Amino acid sequence: PAYLDLPGDVIQNSWDEDKVIWAPKVLSPRRTLSDPADVEAAIEALKTAKQPLVIFGKGVNNADAASEMREFVEKTGIPYLAMPMAKGIIPDDHPQSAAAGRSFVLQNADLVVLVGARLNWMLHFGLPPRFREDVRIIQLDFNPEEIGVNVATEVALIGDAKLTLGQMIDVLDRDQWQFPQDSEWLNEVGAKVRENSETVQEMMQEETSPLGYYRALRSINESLPEDSVFVAEGASTMDISRTVINQMQPRTRLDASSYGSMGLGHGFAIAAAVQTGKRVICLQGDAAFGFGGTECEVAVRHNLPITWIVFNNGGIGGHDPEITSGAESGFLPQGAMNFNARYDVMMEGLGGVGYNANNSEELDDHIDAALKVDGPSLINVPLAHDAKRKPQKFAWLTRT
């Protein structure tokens, strides 16, 4: 990452581009192969696993290694999990995706091939009870300082993801090895994925007014252009969207990422629109939107193709309207916000187009209309105060 700070006189003045002396572009770092002995050791370790799992992160995108990642997964026949900003490297509807059975595969995998991802808070630091105490790790990372962080690495592959995955594919081709496709592990993973998917499908069919998370996300998923950029920010809004919104192409999703920050969604959306010229859908909870909602004016000023969708449930995590009405006491719990806030009206006041969706039919119609707007728009979606995610086996950051 880089931080660019411009003095006020530079920002406010105009310059003759012909007189600008551009600094030469810094050369891209050289791609490095992993030690061939380590590659051989990694494949040999993989062959001994009874319940293997591949986890890959945005480092695969950074290395432009999407095709190699998919080839490796398909040649091994092993279930995989894509980290949030790696979704789409392999289309989310791929049959080897274990996303719907995430807790099950993390808790039961005896060996994890970790590619361009880190065992940080997003992966529960690789520790029990979310992972097996004896889990084995094959780790591929370009930075040697990341090897063995939080969980000891059995085989370390220090090199470029694109080149190293190519090395591993070459060994797989030579040995003609694939994980047994009739194994009990694959049957168990498939059963858990189907079970959880059926539960989510039921929740996606619930027609209520106000809407619940899953039905509202279904409308977005069914309308999302495959080549658009999807930005997600918030607490439950972002978390649940990871399980419902399918990314079919690499580099099409942005969210809280490694540091779990909130307040970045607006900047992500504006930058993505400027850089790619593509339609951007920015899904935010009302609390996340509140960190920088007036950035919508920037999108209006530059007529950027951004559609904001705000899930409005009265603040972080949702709150009972009877408690937060403040009619007598004027008291609002920490994290609570006004249920009656109309963020669509705010967008209209800034010069954009606003919509308010109280049910799925209105939401479907508004998404369709918003995607045709030549410029920024916002859809305000009031959610039921008791809207929750699918029951989870573990609370966030569960420790032994």
N, C-alpha and C positions, 0 to 999 in steps of 0.2 A: 504493500500500500504506500501511497505517497500523499503528502499534504502540501498544497500550493497556496501560499499566502501572497496576495497582491496588495500593494499600497493603494490608498484611496485615490491618489492623483492618477495612478495608472488605470484604475477601474473607470474613472470618470472622464478620461480623455479619449480622443480618437487618434488613430495612428495611420499613416500611409503604409500599407502593407509592403509596398515595393522597397521601403527603407528599413524594414525589419531584418535584422541579421539573425537567422534561425540557427540555433545550436544544432550540431550534427546529432543524429539519432544514436542513442546508445545501442551498441550491438547486443542482440539477444544472447543470453548465456548458452554455452555449448551444452548440447545434450550428452549425457553420459550413460554408458552401458553399466549394468550391474556385473559384479564378478561372476563369470560363468560357473565357478564352483558353488557359489551361493544359489544360483538359479537351479542347478542340479539338485542341491540339498533341499530347496523349497519344493520341487516336484516330488522328490522322494518322501518328504514329510507329508505332503498332501495325499500320497498314495496310502499312507497308514491310517488316515482318518476314517472313522466310522460315521461321524455326523458333522461333515464340513460345511462351512458357510463362507461366502465371499461378501465383504463389505467394501464399497468404494465411495470415495468422496469427491469434492470439487477439485482436488488435485489432478484428477483424471481429465477434467475439462481444461485445467490450466496447461496440461501437457498435450492437449489436442489428441487424446488417446481414446476417443469414444469407440471407434471401430475395433481397436485392439481389445478394449475391455469387453465388448460384446462377444468377440470371437473367443476370448479366453473363457468366459462364462459358459458359452454354448459348447465349446469343446470339452470342458470338464464335466458339464451336466450338473453342476452344483447350484443349490439355491443361493440367491443373492439379496442383499439389501442395499439400496442406494440412499446415501445421505441426502438431506433435503435439497441442497443446491447441486447435487449430482443427478437428481431425477431427470429423466429424459435421455441420459447417456445411452441407456437401453430403454425402449418404450415401456411405460409403466404397466401395460397390459401383457407383458412378456410372460409366458407360462412358468419361467423359473423364478419370477419375482416372489419373494417371501414377505413382502411388505405387510400384507394382511395378517401374517402370523409373526410379526416382529418380536413380541415378547417371548414367544415359544422358541424361536430359533436362537435368539440371543442366550436364553437360559440353558439351552440344551446342546448347542454346538460344542464339539470337542476340539475343533481346530478352526480358526478364523484366518482367512487370507485378507489382510487389511491393505487396501490400495488407495493411496492419496487421501487418507482419512486418519484422524487421530482419536485415541481413546480418551476423549475429554468429556465434559459434562453431557454432551449430546449422546454419547455412548456409555454414560453412567460409569465412566472411568475404567470400564472393563472389569468391574469388581462384582462379587456376589452381593445380593442374590440375583442380580440381573444377568450375570454370566456365571458359568461354572468356575469353581475355585481352581480347577486343574486345566482350564482352557489353554490351548497352545496357539501361539500367534506367529504367522508368517507376515512380516511387515515390509511393504514397499513404500519408500519415501525418498525424496531427493535430499532431505536434510538429515544428516546423521545424528543431530542433536535430538531428533524426535524418536529415534529408535529406543524401544524399551520403556517409554514414559508410561507410568502407572501400572503396566503389566510387562513382565519380562518377555522378550522376543526370542522365539526358538530359532528362527531363520530371518536374518536381516538382508533386505535387498536395497542397497543404497544406489539409486540411479534414477534416470528419467523414466516416467511411467510408460510412455509410448514405446521406448526402445526395450525396456525390461519386459513388458508384457509380450513384445515380439519375441524376445529370447525364450520366455516361458512357453509360448505357443510352438516355437520350433522344437522344444524338447517334447512337448505333448505329441506333436506330429511324428517325431522320431520313434517315440515309445508306443504310439497308438493307444494311449491310455484315456479312459473316461471313467468317472465314478459310476458304479453299478446302478443302472436305472431301475432295477427291480428291488432296490434296497428298502429295508424297513424305514430308514430315515426319510427318504423321499416320500414314502406313503404317509408317514406321520405329518410331515410338513404340509403336504397337499391337503390332508384332512383338516388341519388347523386353519389353513388359508381359506378353505371352502366354508368352514364353520363361521369364522369371523366375517367373511364377506357376506354371508347370508344375513347375519345380524345387522350389518351396516346397510344392506339393501333394504331391509325392513324399515330402518329408521329414515332412509331416503324417500320412502313412499308416504310418510306421515304428512297429511295435509292439515295444517293448523294455521290459525291467524291470531297472533303473530306466528311467524315461522320458527322452526327449530334449525339448528346448525346444518344437519345433514340434508334436509330437503332444500334449503337455500343453496348449499354447495352443489347439490345435484344440478340445479338450474345453471350454475356457472360452468360446471364441468361439461354439460351437454352443449353449451354455446361457445366454449372457448376455442378460438381459432388455433390450430396446431402451431402456427409459426409466430404467434403472439408471445410477448414476454409477460410472465405472471409474477407479480410481487405480492407476498403475503406478510402481514405483520400483525402482531397482537399476541394474546395468550392463547385461549382456546381456539380463537379464529384461525390463527396460523397453524397450531398443532393439528386440529381436525382437518384442515385443508390438505395437509400432507398425505392423509389417507384417502381423500375423496377426489381431489383434483389430479387428473392424470397429465403428466408431461410426456409428450411423444417425441420431442426433439431435444438434443443437448443445448445447454446454455439458454434455457427459456424460463428458469425460475430463480428468483431472488427472495431470500428471507433473512431471519435474524442471524444466521450463520454462526461462526465459531464463538463469538462473544455474547450472544444472546441479547443484543442491544435492542431498545425500542426507540422510535423516533426517526428511523432511517428510511422508512418506506417511501416517503415523499421524494427524498433525494434519489433513491434507487429508481423510482418511476420516471422522474424527470430525466435523469441521466440515460436510462434505457431508451426513452423516446428520442432523445437528441442523438444518441450514438447509433441506434439501429434504424430509426425511422419507422419502426413497426408499431402496431397497436399494442398498448400496454394496459393490462388490467391490474389495478392495485387494490387488493382486498385487505381491509383493515378493520380491526375492532374499533369501537368508538374511542376507547382510551388511547390506542395507538394513533388514530387519526388526529386526536387532540394535541399530540406533541408538535405538530407543524401543519395544521390544516390550511393555514393561509398560504402555504406554498401552492395551493391550487391557483392562486392569482398568477404565479409565474407561468403555469401551464396555459392559462387563458391569454396572457400577454403574448406568448409565443405560439399560440394555437397548436399545442402539442396533442397528439392522439392518445390521450390517457383517459381511461374510464375507471373512476374510483367506485368501489362498492364498500359501503360502511355497514358492518354488522353492529347494530345499535341495541345493546342489551343493558344499558345503564351503568357502564363502567367495567372495570376489570373483573372478570368472572361472573358478572351478572348479579343482580340484587332484586329483592322483592319490592315491587312498587309501593306496597303499603308501608314498608319500613322507610323507604327513601323519599316518600312524597314530601316530607317536611312540612306538611300542612299546619301542624300545631307547634312543633318544636324548632323547625328550621334546621334540623340536624341531618346531615348526610354522612354515612360511614365513609371511612377512608377508602378511596378507590371507586366510590360511587359517583355516577353522573346523572344528568337529567334524562329520564326516559323520553321526554317529549321533544328533545332536541331534534331539529330538522336540518341535517347537514346538506340536504339537497337545496334548501332555501339559501343556505350560505353560499353554495356554489353559484346559484343564480345571481346572488348579490355581487359576486366577483366577476360575473360576465359569462359564466359557463352555462351548461344545460343541466338541470336537476330533475330527478325522479324520486318518487316515494313508493315503495312496494310493501303492501300489507299482506300479500298472499302469493302463492307460487305462480298463479296466472299473471298477476301484475308484474312479478319479477321477471318471468320469461319474456313478456312483452317489452319491458323496460331494457333488458339486456340487449334484445334484438335492436331496439331503437338506438340505444347508446352506441353500439358498435358501428352504426351508420353515421354517427355525428362526425363532422369534419372539425375536430377539436376536442377539448376536454368536456367530460360529463361526470356526474356523480349520482349513484343510486343509493338512497338511504333505505336500509332494510331493518325495521324494528324486529327484534327477536323476542320470543317468549322468555319471560324472566327466569323460567326454570329450565331453559334449554341447556343441555349438558352433553358431554361427549360419551361415547360408548364406555360402559364400566371397564375400568382398568385393573389388571391383576396387581400392579404395583403403583404406589404413589410416586410422584416425581422425586428423583434423586434418592430412591430408597437405599438404605445401607443395612448391612447386617447388624 
